[in-house]
Structures are given as C-alpha cells and as structure tokens.
Amino acid sequence: MTPPMRRTAVLCALLTAATLAPAGPVQAATPASPLRFGACPDSLPNPPAPEHVECGRLRVPLDWNHPRGPQIEVAVSRVRASGSPAERRGILLVNPGGPGGSGLSYAVTKRAKLPESVRRAYDVIGFDPRGVGQSAPVNCGPMGGLFASPGANPVPIGTPAEKNYLASLRNMADDCAAGAGESLAHLSTEQTARDMDAVRAALGERRTSFLGVSYGSYLGAAYAARFPHRVGRMVLDSVVGPWDWYDFDVVQSHALLRQRDTFFAWTAAHAERFGLGGSADTVRRAYLRVRHDLAAHPVDGFGPAEFDRTVYRALGRTERWAGLAEGLRDYLHDGRPDGLRPATAFDSPDSRNYEAANRVVKCADSPAPAPHRILADIHHTRRLDPQPILAGMEASTCAYWHHKPAHRTPLGSPDTPPVLLVASAHDPVTPIEGARQLRRLLPGSRLVTLDNDYSHGVFASRGNACVDDTAAAYLVNGTTPKTDVNCTGPGLPEVP
C-alpha cells in the first residue's frame, strides 16, 4: 500500500534490463532515466529549514542474475549537500545496520549528527534495503512463536526444552518460507549491494561514498567486493567481521557475557544510587533473581524472553545502563517490570519486519549451522556462564532454511581504495576483532579505535572529536591516516 505523502506522489524511475552479470566485479545497468524525487512518507522527519528531504522509488530486478524477471521497488531518500558546488564531493549512501534496519529516515537522522563539513560536501542518501520498510518488505508471520507474549525461555535447559527450541527454529524457517515466497533466496546482502550501485547509476554519479554502521559495514564490504572501482570514500563503523553469520552470533554472545560482567561491576560501584549491592557478585545475584522470577512467573506478558531482549539492547549502549539497573531495582522492590519494558512493543509492525528481514538476509548470506552444532554451542556458552544472553542468535534458524545459498557473501577487495574502519574497543555487539579481520581484506585501510569505550556505534555518535575529525577529514579531503589511530574514549558512563 502506498504510504500517505506530504505533497505529491513519488515519481518512479525504471532501470533498463541488464545483461546477465559475470561472477567478477561489474558495473550496474544504466538506468533509462534518472531517479526522480518528490514527497516523502509522513513518517519521515524533516531536517531544519532551509534543508529538506525528498524521496523516490527505483525499480530493480528481484534477482540481478536474471534482470528480465520480476521487479521490486527500492525506496530512496535524499538530503542535498548544504555547501557550495565547489565543496560538493558527491553522494554519501548511509545504512544504519541490522540486517533489517530501515534506512529511509537515516538520511535525516544520521546526517543531523555528521560534522558540518560532511553535510556541506555530500548529498546524503538513505534507502530501505530490499525486504525492509518500504522496499518490498518481507513478512514471516508468527515466526515460530517469536512474538508470543510471554515468549518461551530462550535458553533451553534439558532435552525436552532443547527439542522444543529446535522445533521453534524449524517453525520459524517454515513461516519465513511461506511469507517470503519467491523472494526468499534474493533478499541477500549481495543483491542489496547491486541495488546500491543502481542507485548510484540512477543519480548519475561515478562513485559511491558510503557510511555503514554495524550490519552496514558488512553491506559496505560486500559492495567493495562487487564494485571495487566504484568505491569513493567508505567509512565502516562498528564492524561486523568476515565470518558466517552464525559464527558472528556466537562471537557476539560471548562478548555480551564480558560486557554484562562489566555492567555488574559498574552497578556495584554505584551501590548508593541503584541499591543492588556493593559487589559485582551481589549485583549478579540480584540480576539472576529477577530473571528467574520472571521465568517462573511472567508479569503481564513479560517473561524471560522479554527480559533477555531488554538486557541485550541495554548492554550495547552505556547510556542505557542506568535504566537497566533501575529496572532491576524497581522489580525487586515492587514486582513490576515496567522499567524493563521497551518503549515500542516487540510485535509492532516495524519490529515484525525487522525480525523477519534479519533472518531472511542472514540465511541468504552464508552457510547454515547443523542443529547438533547449535546445541553444542549453547552447552559451551552455558559452561562460560550458566545464564547466557542468546537473544542475538538469529542465524540459528538457518539450520532449517528452505534455501541454501550457493556461496558465502564475498567481502572486501584488494582493488578497493583505502577504507576507514571505526571501532569501539569494548563494543559487545560487534567486537573489535571483526574490524581487525576485515581490514585484512581491504589492503591500505586504516582502523580508528575509540579506546576505553563500551558502546556500539562510534562516528558521529559518541561525540568524540578525535574520531569525528579523523573521519570527516577522510570523507571531505580524502585524508587517509598514515597509520591506525587510537582515540581516547570516555570510560565507563557517569551516573545520571
């Protein structure tokens, strides 16, 4: 259904059919006409006047390897550069992460945080990746009971629970096959990278500059593999390593345990503020008491699955730690989890689309784990900590996926110009080892590390002048640091 518009209907641009693409790096098909922009959906924010956001839609093949087949539309947004023509450096495509994150509004929201020199130099281009938001959104229906409230305990213990856990993964895969239909195999990162190049071509630009955060870094690396000579300047922030998605999920689950221990110690250091105890062990016991109580007696649909999702989200950004500690304290005081509930319901339409697209993309990108390995990894993680956080293990459902990808997603290229990688030293969502490994696939690139930092998302996010100035100089002037850069981070958060 076409969303409501502020002004006039969005005009569409059609791509001509391309010839069958060879396996190596290629250029996208030349569009029949430029991408035309008009009004945006009412849901998009407006930048401060006199700047404005405009939107358009681009038709692309569902399967770029068969360009004369079915077509889908990709929703695109643009905020033009605010500087003079002499200052302009081209287009800067942006992606907020996921997979499954909507990027249409990101052209406005992320741009507002970028250094002024970058805003003056680039038309910032947002887009909803295929399968997401307003770009042929995928729907996986009930997703094997994922949206049940309260949800099943996400940490299975014992044979019956493990069998039920695997059955829920199978049911989720079945639901996604039914919901996605013929698009199941084609909502991949490789196909999205080719959509990105179609956007570049439709805008009449020779090069794509790109800012990708989290999953956006993986998407950028895939674009660099396919179109190395189309890369302008590329900043990959909070980098996903060049692993299969399931392996990445396991690495992340272990990093979350380290981060949670840091949270326990931080909370104990502020015992007067939070009242959960003066030692990390005492805080941990309070945390486990909340989790065990909610598992045994969910409150108004809030049980162990909901609790683990809240913890997963909070651990990734230190500004959320105080809210998590307060929510634990309040539950122990009055038995109500209100302080732990997310502001947006997990089963909202946007959330349902995100969760569906997340699994569909991951399972289209890389090989699947075997069911017995999933259980073995859970056993191993529980040996590290009996109460792990498995909320981010989305690729487990790929074990039962109806489509098996023919190959892993290619990432990086020795032919790509130098790329700037940015990472937080203690990011639990995308651990820094991923940036170090991806750099090996991007020769000449540099890594900017925010030391003594514990959050996910760094450039134009943490307010660190060293990081922001380095990235801005690279994007605007093409200044690649001579060596890797280490910036001084803020340390653990102050108590508000």
C-alpha angles and dihedrals in degrees: 000000000000110000121234114274131216096218125353134350117281113258117228129225121208126216119217115237115269126218117255107290121238120232096255130070112306141167122257121251116276110251120238091232136004121273107268123211133211138143125348130224113276089245093070117094120235122236117233114284137294087035120073140183123237131189140207141168128236125200114223134168116272085224115029089199088064102035095172091061130085118332133217132191126242117206113224133188132193139193109187124231112271097212133084122284089257090058096050117113100178132255128342112200112202133199125185100204139250118106085251100035117137112234102183094095092036090083086068104033099043093039090057089062098045119104112270092245090060093047090052093049105045142051098226111222122198126185141174107240115233111285092025135099109320097354105090092303116216122227122198096182114216093354094217093307096310092139097047112126113247094023125214118274104277092210107069116207120188133010099286092050092047092051090051090048093054091044090055090052090051091049090049091053090049091050092050092049090052094044100042097041114174092357093065094095095041105053090089135133091246091056091046090052088057089049088055091055090049088056089051092050093046089054091052095241125145095209139033117222112193144192113195125177124199105326085013087070090057090049091050091050089051090051089050090052093051101035108021093155091052093059115110111173119337130192115190110192126192091006127224107218123239093262133122108271094249091052089050091052091053092049089050093049090057093047089053090059090056091047092049090053088053089050091051091052092046092050091049090052087060097044093144090056100045105023096216097121140286099260134056090241092054092049090048091054090051090050092050091048091056092046094047093046092052091047091053097038116018115201119225092332095317111122140139096305092051091046093051092049090053091050092046091054095044097049092059096063121040093210086070096055096087091052091051093050091048091049091053091048094048093049091052089049102047107006093243122125094199092119090055098051118104119245091239122051114251091229095053116129093253092049093048090052092047094051092046095047091045093060096038093053096043092049092047092051108055146006120292128242121244115248092243090055091053091056092043091053092049089052090050093048091049089054087058090049126353091220107047129171109244098166091112097053093105097142092064089088089063087079087079099032117143094221124053114203115237093227145354118277108267112236130195131351136221087230094062117106115247112297127205114230118195126194143167112232094231103027105148095193097057105014114215093245087076091061091049092052096045090051088066088064092050107055115204093024124131133221120221110198124194100212123210092020129126105188138101115239119036119175112079086353111074096043092236111154094202092056096039095047092048093050093044092051089051095048097042103032102021090241108162112191113249090231138006114295128227116197126193111251131209098251122218115349125272115243109254 
